[in-house]
Amino acid sequence: MKNYITLFLSLISAITFSQTSGIKIINSTQEINADSTQVSITLNGKSKKVFITPEIILFNYNANDIKTFSSEKKTIEDDLYNNSVDSIIANRYDEPTIKSKLARMMVIQSEINTLNKKQESLYSIYTKDHLQNRRANFLYFGAKRSRALFDIIYDNTSGRRFQVLNNTGFTFGDNTGSFYSELVSGNLGFFRVSLGSMISSNSSNDRETGQKEEAFQRLSTYGGNTVLTFEYPLAYFHSRNNQFNLISRFIAKGSADFPEFGTATDEFAGSGSLGLDIYADASLSNNSLRFFMNFKINEIFGTDTYQENLGIKNSNFSFGQFTLGLIVAKNLKLSFVLNSFSSEVSLNNRTVTLGGQILH
């Protein structure tokens, strides 16, 4: 009965969460080119050199409007304040006039806030274009560039800072299967942060064997039933139109396995990991087929129950994988984990794991 319930929940998860985690890069043409010239803009009170793009032109128009509104607001503020403290000209304005001027100040501030949000959005678009123009980016990421890169590689065309019900994927291993859904993701300073949930199941008749196989399935895919992930970019190398890409990220995870979520264990199991992820791909010129490889290595720190579920000798261990795959027609992603390696002998050279995703 438990296996039927787990399968049912898995299917519901797959239907409900229609998007997927995983890198999705589209061949593109940048607005910045070899003939672009640099100009100065004011950003956060500092002068900054940028290339001329449609976004920068709009940025400057908005900046002029912000200056005009700010000057009008300052004039009204000074006038009202001086009138309120100067005993000679006190009550120069009657109550309706004062209320009218205060209301105008609030309207101006609302306009300034709206324009500032537009400025942030325009500069975010410009930053993405600048990253794509700069073909070699190595340890060249602050908060804005980090967010821009994650928008590029996760195809966040809307530019929203936070997204919900964002991603889904499935994997099949030796007598095991799992579905993963990224419930919410967004940017926190330098990091992309995501919270996901995974449901896994096994078809083994032996409880202990099934527990180990299922625990390895979670380890080799996303880490656990509930996963909190922090990503920070280290390198981004690419061709001018993104036909070829190489991306490196630092990834930290905290994961937890809860018995209530249908795992084969009766007790809570948790783990944390720190690791390096390297992704590379190449596509056809029309982007209808893209080949990719993924190499990752992690140092994992688990609880005693986590260790017991995997059937390994140490709760702290290293684990890595090498994956090959392809993306068909921009949206269908297939991947094969060809090799796994670990400081724990029992986790080395496990059977091929097949994964699939529908990219949106």
TACORUR-V298116 format. One record per backbone hydrogen bond with DSSP energy under -1.0 kcal/mol. CO is the residue of the C=O (numbers start at 1). NH is the residue of the N-H. If there is no record, write none. Layout:
co=CO nh=NH
co=CO nh=NH
This chain:
co=1 nh=5
co=2 nh=6
co=3 nh=7
co=4 nh=8
co=5 nh=9
co=6 nh=10
co=7 nh=11
co=8 nh=12
co=9 nh=13
co=10 nh=14
co=11 nh=15
co=12 nh=16
co=13 nh=17
co=33 nh=36
co=37 nh=52
co=39 nh=50
co=41 nh=48
co=43 nh=46
co=46 nh=43
co=48 nh=41
co=50 nh=39
co=53 nh=57
co=54 nh=58
co=55 nh=59
co=56 nh=60
co=57 nh=61
co=58 nh=62
co=59 nh=63
co=60 nh=64
co=61 nh=65
co=62 nh=66
co=63 nh=67
co=64 nh=68
co=65 nh=69
co=66 nh=70
co=67 nh=71
co=68 nh=72
co=69 nh=73
co=70 nh=74
co=71 nh=75
co=72 nh=76
co=73 nh=77
co=74 nh=78
co=75 nh=79
co=76 nh=80
co=77 nh=81
co=78 nh=82
co=79 nh=83
co=80 nh=84
co=81 nh=85
co=82 nh=86
co=89 nh=92
co=94 nh=98
co=95 nh=99
co=96 nh=100
co=97 nh=101
co=98 nh=102
co=99 nh=103
co=100 nh=104
co=101 nh=105
co=102 nh=106
co=103 nh=107
co=104 nh=108
co=105 nh=109
co=106 nh=110
co=107 nh=111
co=108 nh=112
co=109 nh=113
co=110 nh=114
co=111 nh=115
co=112 nh=116
co=113 nh=117
co=114 nh=118
co=115 nh=119
co=116 nh=120
co=117 nh=121
co=118 nh=122
co=119 nh=123
co=120 nh=124
co=121 nh=125
co=122 nh=126
co=123 nh=127
co=124 nh=128
co=125 nh=129
co=126 nh=130
co=127 nh=131
co=128 nh=132
co=129 nh=133
co=130 nh=134
co=135 nh=238
co=137 nh=236
co=142 nh=146
co=143 nh=147
co=144 nh=148
co=145 nh=149
co=146 nh=150
co=147 nh=151
co=148 nh=152
co=149 nh=153
co=150 nh=154
co=151 nh=156
co=153 nh=24
co=155 nh=157
co=161 nh=187
co=163 nh=185
co=167 nh=182
co=169 nh=180
co=170 nh=356
co=171 nh=178
co=172 nh=354
co=173 nh=175
co=175 nh=203
co=176 nh=173
co=177 nh=201
co=178 nh=171
co=179 nh=199
co=180 nh=169
co=181 nh=197
co=182 nh=166
co=182 nh=167
co=183 nh=165
co=184 nh=195
co=185 nh=163
co=186 nh=193
co=188 nh=191
co=191 nh=188
co=192 nh=231
co=193 nh=186
co=194 nh=229
co=195 nh=183
co=195 nh=184
co=196 nh=227
co=197 nh=181
co=199 nh=179
co=201 nh=177
co=206 nh=210
co=207 nh=211
co=208 nh=212
co=209 nh=213
co=210 nh=214
co=211 nh=215
co=212 nh=216
co=213 nh=217
co=214 nh=218
co=215 nh=219
co=216 nh=220
co=218 nh=223
co=225 nh=198
co=226 nh=256
co=227 nh=196
co=228 nh=254
co=229 nh=194
co=230 nh=252
co=231 nh=192
co=232 nh=250
co=234 nh=139
co=235 nh=248
co=236 nh=137
co=237 nh=246
co=239 nh=242
co=241 nh=28
co=243 nh=283
co=244 nh=239
co=245 nh=281
co=246 nh=237
co=247 nh=279
co=248 nh=234
co=248 nh=235
co=249 nh=277
co=250 nh=232
co=251 nh=275
co=252 nh=230
co=253 nh=273
co=254 nh=228
co=255 nh=271
co=256 nh=226
co=257 nh=269
co=258 nh=261
co=259 nh=262
co=269 nh=257
co=270 nh=303
co=271 nh=255
co=272 nh=301
co=273 nh=253
co=274 nh=299
co=275 nh=251
co=276 nh=297
co=277 nh=249
co=278 nh=295
co=279 nh=247
co=280 nh=293
co=281 nh=245
co=282 nh=291
co=284 nh=287
co=288 nh=329
co=289 nh=284
co=290 nh=327
co=291 nh=282
co=292 nh=325
co=293 nh=280
co=294 nh=323
co=295 nh=278
co=296 nh=321
co=297 nh=276
co=298 nh=319
co=299 nh=274
co=300 nh=317
co=301 nh=272
co=303 nh=307
co=304 nh=308
co=305 nh=309
co=306 nh=310
co=307 nh=311
co=307 nh=312
co=315 nh=302
co=317 nh=300
co=318 nh=343
co=319 nh=298
co=320 nh=341
co=321 nh=296
co=322 nh=338
co=322 nh=339
co=323 nh=294
co=324 nh=336
co=325 nh=292
co=326 nh=334
co=327 nh=290
co=328 nh=331
co=328 nh=332
co=331 nh=359
co=332 nh=328
co=333 nh=357
co=334 nh=326
co=335 nh=355
co=336 nh=324
co=337 nh=353
co=339 nh=322
co=340 nh=349
co=341 nh=320
co=344 nh=347
co=345 nh=348
co=353 nh=337
co=354 nh=172
co=355 nh=335
co=356 nh=170
co=357 nh=333
